[in-house]
């Protein structure tokens, strides 16, 4: 893990993107081992001066232009495909609203050492994040507890790597050996659940998926307020919200079920439309 590519995508949140990059460089300065990296960032149609500010403060960042319609999964694939043109030991996926802690790279190295010792192979390593104000877990890894109902339990870091089934892409390291086996994020996803799909694909190929020993960053849960106004929208707006990649991301969720839990596909389709038709019942969930 000496030479890696850092992958990001962004859209109109300049301050958070700059803060993420600043924390990334600080984490590298704090790391006692040898590490080189190149950053590939897809600016998906920002109009707030994100690219210009990055060029000013971080001129070595490779800025790629998006169409404004790539969203998270498309933007990350765009960055990843560019990085694949060059040779790296691995690829670190980061959300641009994540503020990294200085122990990031040490934890990734510890997790890789654990994976090689326990499984005799490299795997995917997930860094957990917490809310800055409450300290509560926001993103990271989870264990499936009921596949039929798609129930899962989020894992808290416990000072040692832990295996998981589902992993968020807020902080996700993927060695080149893993990419050679399963490729990158599936090309049909627009926004959400592409990261969960990726870790499930790895598990199917007997590739370890592990969370790091400690929290590796701060990242607020940006989905908490998404549903609060849903029942106040008009019917047509609810339909738009159902299909919006940054709303309920209906197409992505149906694809996720088709690829991983096909028996739940009819249920998810029906409940998706029930949410639109009976929004007040959905708001009480």
Buried (B, 14 or more C-beta within 10 A) or exposed (E): BEBBBBBBBBBBBBEBBBBBBBBBBBBBEBBEEEBEBBBBBBBBBBEBEBBEBBEEEBEEBBBBEBEEEBBBBBBBBBBBBBBBEEEBBBBBBBBBBBBBBBBBBBBBBBBBEBBEEEBEBBBBBBBBBBBEEEEEBBBBBBBBEEEEEBEBEBBBBEEEBBBBBBBBBBBBBBBBEBBEBBEBBBEBBBBBBBBBBBBBBBBEEEBBBBBBBBBBBBBBBEEEEEBEEBBEBEEEBBBEBBBBBBBBBBBBBBBBBEBBBEEBBEEBBEEBEEBBEEBEEBBEE
